[in-house]
Amino acid sequence: MDLLPLQREVDEFREIMGIINEEMDLVSLSDGNLRRAFTIFEIASGVVNGRMKPVTEADVDQLWCSSVDGVVAVARQVIDYAQDMTFQDLDEQQKQAVLKMLRVASNIISKQCILDASQQGVLDELQVEVGSATREITVGWETENQSEERDASPQVSTMPSLSWPQKGRITLEWIQTLISTFKWSSWKDPKEYQNVMPVTVVKKLINAASKIMRGEKNCVKIRVREDSEVIVVGDIHGQFHDLISLFEENAGFPSDRRYFIFNGNYVDKGSWGLEVLLVLLAWKVLMPHRVYLLRGNHESKDCTLAYGFWAELCTKFGKKDCKVVYDKFLECFRTLPLASIIPHCIYTTHGGLFRSMCSASIPCSSNGEKRQKLDTPSLGSLKELAKVNRFLDDVPEDGLLADVLWSDPSMETGLKKNTNQKFGLLWGPDCTERFLRENHLKLIIRSHEGSDARTGQDDARNKLNGYSIDHDVVSGKLYTLFTASNYPQFGGFDNMGAYAVLKPPTFDSPLFLPLKAANRPEVPPYESFSYEDIGSDEAEDSTSSDSDEELDLMSRDAVEEQDSMLMVTNIELNKKILDQAEKIKQLESTVEVFLKERDDRSRRMEEMLSTLLQQSSRKKRGRGS
């Protein structure tokens, strides 16, 4: 028998196997053609290896799975490579290129037959990082192919517990994880909160931020870079989802060229005051000279016990730990500054103007003699504001501290007690003019009053658009800014929130932009808890573990971290950018070669399939004859 034709046929089938193994672009084939190629490969393999067993569907399925596993392995390598990259050093075009490649890799992995929990966790974490590449400061969490329903109700069943970062140094990635975790947990039972945010982490974060703010003056004078913008934010009142919408979809995140000033009232009357505070404290630690947190009237013991924050902490941490956390927050509230001056001409505060210390029977003359207390208060000065003791849990009913946090503007002239509430004053346009003129200011941006406080006012002052112009005088203007939309959360108004953008070079022409209510879960009001019902023994034991040395170390590390970030030289930054650009070029080169070869491979594959089918048809006809 002549074996030469048989050997030639074996060589042909071996060549077919080589083409399928080494040259074909299996990913570009349709499922039908892919199965045909696998079938041909198994037939060729049987001929080459002398197997007489016919090819079955099970054989094709096995080959299919092994091929998919190989492709998935390559996709995982792409993801591993991307996780070592620093997205914030890329320009927008480079971010989009990397994002496209990572989405392809994610799609390949997600189409695998089985994904275990760890693999799913990798995908979820990757989506966080990939989403961040599309934001201006690389902080974002939703990719383009996620539906609004998934955004509203995350499908992940479990979320790992947050841990304090290594060496106590907060990073951008840690804040990303913090926000992502809070977004997920906000749709869960509030009583499960302590499972994702341990008390120890909360305490360390509060300590680090409080140390920084304790060193700030009552009225912080903010030096702003000439090429930067300033965002001023009013009351948030526990509306965490609006805060994240402000960052992700509206104003952007804090950055080297974007400053944020928050005018207080972070808690109460909303379900997520805890989340709001922790996110803002984390930003304060990360960027202490770009994020400034002022005190509102609700950052006090009286208000938080009466309006929901205490009940929120008891719900989320239970009776065992709520007082520990609450007392730490009271310590933090005492450190919050009272006002800010943005570059030299804009004054921001929570409530407003304040009485002179002289009118409160305090020594004011050069010889220290007390002057008689006046029935009608007189307007105070910035020098007096600098001297007031702000480090108090509760605010005295009379005095400068209460005025700064509680006072409201009036259309009537003069300065008088606010009979609508036991705290603060009412001041008229004449007081605004005098304060601006004497302190060489152009604007006052305060908060404190929402739509509920302006019911029945004319259209210019009803706060349904989130802000109002209350005084327009010769020296400048007075604005009231309120950021919480549809406030309060439980049975509130249909109001828009707002935030102010101050742009160079003068910063004195604010642009007020709307903030719509973000999608948020339906959460009933927290049950009321009596502060006295919670024992303090465990609280004292827990708080005593924070030694002064530990607090100083954490705070010093935090501050040093910020200083090192701000001191990065242009040379180092350019080097990082060039390194990342080189990586992108290498990836783009590989993709370009791949695209050029893909069409040729697909064409060869179709020709090969056609030839094999013709040969198979001829052989069948030959056997039939």
Secondary structure as GFF3:
##gff-version 3
##sequence-region A 1 625
A	DSSP	alpha_helix	4	18	.	.	.	ID=ss1
A	DSSP	pi_helix	19	23	.	.	.	ID=ss2
A	DSSP	three_ten_helix	26	28	.	.	.	ID=ss3
A	DSSP	alpha_helix	31	49	.	.	.	ID=ss4
A	DSSP	alpha_helix	57	83	.	.	.	ID=ss5
A	DSSP	three_ten_helix	87	89	.	.	.	ID=ss6
A	DSSP	alpha_helix	92	110	.	.	.	ID=ss7
A	DSSP	alpha_helix	117	132	.	.	.	ID=ss8
A	DSSP	alpha_helix	148	152	.	.	.	ID=ss9
A	DSSP	three_ten_helix	166	168	.	.	.	ID=ss10
A	DSSP	alpha_helix	172	185	.	.	.	ID=ss11
A	DSSP	three_ten_helix	190	195	.	.	.	ID=ss12
A	DSSP	alpha_helix	199	214	.	.	.	ID=ss13
A	DSSP	beta_strand	219	221	.	.	.	ID=ss14
A	DSSP	beta_strand	229	233	.	.	.	ID=ss15
A	DSSP	alpha_helix	240	245	.	.	.	ID=ss16
A	DSSP	pi_helix	246	251	.	.	.	ID=ss17
A	DSSP	beta_strand	258	262	.	.	.	ID=ss18
A	DSSP	alpha_helix	273	286	.	.	.	ID=ss19
A	DSSP	beta_strand	291	293	.	.	.	ID=ss20
A	DSSP	alpha_helix	301	306	.	.	.	ID=ss21
A	DSSP	alpha_helix	309	335	.	.	.	ID=ss22
A	DSSP	beta_strand	339	342	.	.	.	ID=ss23
A	DSSP	beta_strand	346	349	.	.	.	ID=ss24
A	DSSP	three_ten_helix	357	360	.	.	.	ID=ss25
A	DSSP	alpha_helix	382	387	.	.	.	ID=ss26
A	DSSP	alpha_helix	400	406	.	.	.	ID=ss27
A	DSSP	beta_strand	408	409	.	.	.	ID=ss28
A	DSSP	beta_strand	415	417	.	.	.	ID=ss29
A	DSSP	beta_strand	425	427	.	.	.	ID=ss30
A	DSSP	alpha_helix	429	438	.	.	.	ID=ss31
A	DSSP	beta_strand	443	446	.	.	.	ID=ss32
A	DSSP	three_ten_helix	451	454	.	.	.	ID=ss33
A	DSSP	beta_strand	467	472	.	.	.	ID=ss34
A	DSSP	beta_strand	477	481	.	.	.	ID=ss35
A	DSSP	beta_strand	497	502	.	.	.	ID=ss36
A	DSSP	beta_strand	511	515	.	.	.	ID=ss37
A	DSSP	three_ten_helix	531	533	.	.	.	ID=ss38
A	DSSP	alpha_helix	537	543	.	.	.	ID=ss39
A	DSSP	alpha_helix	548	566	.	.	.	ID=ss40
A	DSSP	alpha_helix	570	624	.	.	.	ID=ss41
###
